[in-house]
Amino acid sequence: MAHADEALFDGSLDVDYGFALLYSVYDGIGPDLTSAIAGQQNGLCGAASPRVLVMAIGLRTGSVPFRVELHATAPPLPEGWEDIVEVSFTPSDRALLLAGFDSSHDLILPAVRTYRARYCANGMGAADQQESRGPGDPVLDRYLLVLWPAHAAPDQIVRVGSSYARHRHGEAQGRSRPRSAAVAASSPARQWWLRYGAQLGIPEPDDPDLAQLLDTADDSALRGLAIWAATWACERDVSGAIDWEPVLHGLRHNVPCPPPFDRRPRAWWRVAPAHGEGASAEDLSPGSRSIHDAARIAVSGAIQHNPVVAARWALAGAASAPADPSQLYRAAKARLAGRS
């Protein structure tokens, strides 16, 4: 258990596409960085959802030094940090994940309550210009996140020292309205899919209209589609090998699912087949799996914290059932188009 004035994490954090997350183990990822900073004063630490922090990282891809501290009361402002912002954070559980896209670290808080989060950064501008950092490359940016118990309060820009932070703050203050479909399609999570999606082995649906709807849907619609696709597959699995009702209850109510779905697979390119911890998704073509395997794959997708990945993974899993996927695709399009 964490005690006052101590480090919850101090090490290297692997990031991809320039952001990191802090959220409860059993919560979804929440909004992407663009949505998380909308309407805030600061553009470095998004807290649009009080249960999730979405933090900008200057480096696009690679590892960055990252430290998380817990304090009993608000500590003095630290010296030597270029950019500092503060937000409020109310996790739903003591167990947290500090995560990039393909890695995460477990953190434990002493209590579930509201915290003030002070996010400090150095070197963001230089790291943004560099974009990526490989083994042996010099460290350009580093980060400190400080938490202490406090009542909820508006976000605040405490210190600005980089042009990168000024740009991010301007983005936040100019995005108080919901995103258009065009802006949603260019979100960091969706851009990440376009860049790395092929590595997951998850095929695009063989339906151009559905593919376009997936590209422009917002995070809430994608999260709902993931749960719906998993439900579709589970309700058709009559093998009796798994009682799907508690699993579906967990998905629908955002509470922990029973094992083996109580923790998300951490390797993006692995899915849960009938046997073993995971397997390559080399063949997720329509009709390629038994209905039981299809249900397991769909649920493994629906519990993913990235809504873009969750929707595509769950939909591909459901479509891999031994049946014509056209009915599934029609229903999915109706959901995304707001007709159901």
C-alpha positions, -999 to 999 in steps of 0.1 A, spaced: 0 0 0 12 35 -8 20 58 21 22 96 22 51 114 4 65 85 -16 70 75 -52 44 53 -67 64 48 -99 99 59 -110 112 45 -142 108 44 -180 74 46 -196 70 34 -232 48 57 -252 34 57 -287 18 86 -305 27 111 -278 5 105 -248 2 85 -216 -27 76 -194 -35 71 -157 -68 53 -150 -84 27 -128 -77 -9 -139 -113 -17 -146 -122 16 -163 -122 22 -200 -97 44 -215 -121 74 -216 -116 102 -242 -85 106 -264 -62 135 -258 -80 159 -282 -113 153 -264 -98 152 -229 -84 188 -231 -115 203 -248 -127 233 -228 -98 233 -204 -73 260 -198 -44 236 -201 -36 213 -230 -10 190 -213 -31 170 -189 -66 162 -200 -92 155 -174 -125 157 -193 -134 124 -176 -126 127 -139 -116 91 -137 -89 92 -164 -59 114 -169 -47 118 -205 -12 133 -205 6 148 -235 42 135 -241 66 154 -263 82 123 -277 61 105 -303 75 70 -299 99 55 -274 106 55 -237 106 86 -214 116 89 -177 84 92 -157 79 96 -119 46 95 -100 45 108 -64 19 107 -37 18 134 -10 -4 139 20 -8 176 13 1 199 -16 39 201 -19 58 232 -28 61 238 -65 92 220 -78 121 238 -93 137 230 -126 105 221 -145 96 241 -176 59 233 -178 35 227 -150 -3 223 -150 -28 210 -124 -61 191 -127 -85 172 -105 -86 134 -106 -112 110 -91 -103 74 -98 -129 47 -93 -106 22 -77 -73 21 -57 -57 0 -84 -44 22 -113 -25 17 -145 0 41 -158 0 32 -195 13 39 -230 -3 20 -259 16 -12 -255 29 -12 -219 15 -4 -185 26 -2 -148 5 -10 -118 0 17 -91 -19 14 -58 -35 44 -41 -42 44 -3 -79 54 -8 -106 61 -34 -112 98 -33 -105 130 -53 -69 140 -58 -52 171 -72 -28 161 -100 2 183 -108 18 174 -141 53 187 -148 74 183 -179 108 192 -193 121 191 -229 88 186 -246 97 209 -275 129 191 -283 113 157 -280 85 167 -303 110 177 -330 129 144 -325 96 124 -327 112 90 -317 139 77 -294 156 44 -298 179 24 -275 210 44 -267 196 77 -278 198 106 -253 169 115 -231 152 147 -243 120 149 -222 110 138 -187 79 139 -166 66 141 -130 31 136 -118 23 146 -82 -9 135 -65 -24 147 -32 -59 146 -16 -79 177 -25 -114 189 -34 -122 190 -71 -113 224 -87 -109 238 -122 -77 230 -141 -49 255 -139 -18 264 -159 9 270 -133 40 275 -154 47 278 -191 83 275 -204 80 258 -239 64 268 -272 51 232 -273 30 238 -241 18 272 -254 5 255 -286 -12 227 -266 -28 252 -242 -41 272 -272 -56 240 -287 -74 232 -254 -89 267 -251 -101 266 -287 -119 233 -284 -148 239 -260 -174 224 -285 -178 188 -295 -156 176 -324 -169 174 -359 -166 141 -377 -136 153 -396 -117 162 -364 -128 130 -348 -113 111 -377 -79 127 -370 -78 119 -333 -45 106 -319 -61 72 -312 -74 69 -348 -42 81 -363 -24 55 -343 -48 29 -358 -39 40 -393 -2 38 -384 -1 5 -365 -34 -12 -370 -20 -37 -395 3 -50 -368 -27 -62 -348 -38 -87 -374 -74 -74 -371 -89 -71 -406 -111 -42 -418 -147 -52 -423 -155 -62 -459 -180 -34 -461 -168 1 -472 -198 19 -456 -191 2 -422 -154 10 -425 -162 47 -431 -185 48 -401 -158 32 -379 -133 59 -390 -157 88 -381 -174 75 -350 -166 91 -316 -152 72 -287 -185 67 -270 -201 51 -301 -171 29 -306 -172 17 -270 -209 9 -273 -203 -10 -305 -176 -31 -289 -199 -42 -261 -227 -48 -286 -205 -70 -308 -193 -90 -279 -229 -95 -267 -239 -105 -303 -213 -133 -303 -218 -145 -267 -256 -148 -271 -250 -172 -300 -226 -194 -282 -247 -223 -268 -217 -245 -261 -221 -240 -223 -183 -238 -219 -185 -203 -204 -214 -187 -186 -214 -154 -205 -240 -136 -184 -216 -124 -157 -191 -114 -184 -217 -93 -203 -229 -78 -170 -193 -66 -164 -191 -51 -199 -224 -33 -198 -220 -19 -163 -182 -11 -165 -174 -34 -136 -148 -62 -135 -156 -92 -156 -150 -127 -141 -117 -146 -150 -102 -150 -175 -116 -116 -186 -108 -97 -155 -75 -83 -169 -70 -70 -204 -45 -88 -227 -16 -64 -228 -1 -74 -262 -21 -56 -288 -16 -83 -314 -28 -112 -292 -64 -125 -288 -79 -150 -265 -88 -183 -283 -104 -213 -267 -71 -225 -251 -41 -207 -238 -34 -171 -227 -34 -157 -262 -27 -164 -298 -18 -145 -330 -48 -130 -348 -33 -141 -381 -67 -154 -392 -97 -134 -382 -114 -136 -415 -152 -140 -415 -163 -176 -407 -128 -186 -396 -136 -196 -360 -161 -216 -340 -188 -195 -323 -173 -201 -289 -139 -189 -301 -156 -160 -318 -172 -150 -285 -139 -152 -266 -122 -131 -292 -150 -105 -292 -150 -102 -254 -112 -99 -254 -116 -70 -278 -145 -53 -259 -124 -51 -227 -95 -32 -244 -91 3 -230 -87 20 -265 -122 24 -279 -108 23 -315 -91 -10 -310 -120 -24 -288 -146 -18 -315 -126 -32 -344 -113 -62 -324 -148 -71 -310 -164 -67 -343 -138 -88 -361 -142 -114 -334 -180 -116 -338 -176 -117 -376 -153 -147 -374 -182 -168 -362 -193 -195 -387 -220 -175 -404 -225 -149 -431 -214 -116 -414 -236 -94 -436 -264 -93 -410 -239 -84 -383 -225 -56 -404 -259 -42 -412 -268 -40 -376 -234 -25 -367 -239 2 -394 -274 10 -380 -259 14 -345 -231 37 -357 -256 57 -379 -278 62 -348 -307 41 -361 -309 17 -331 
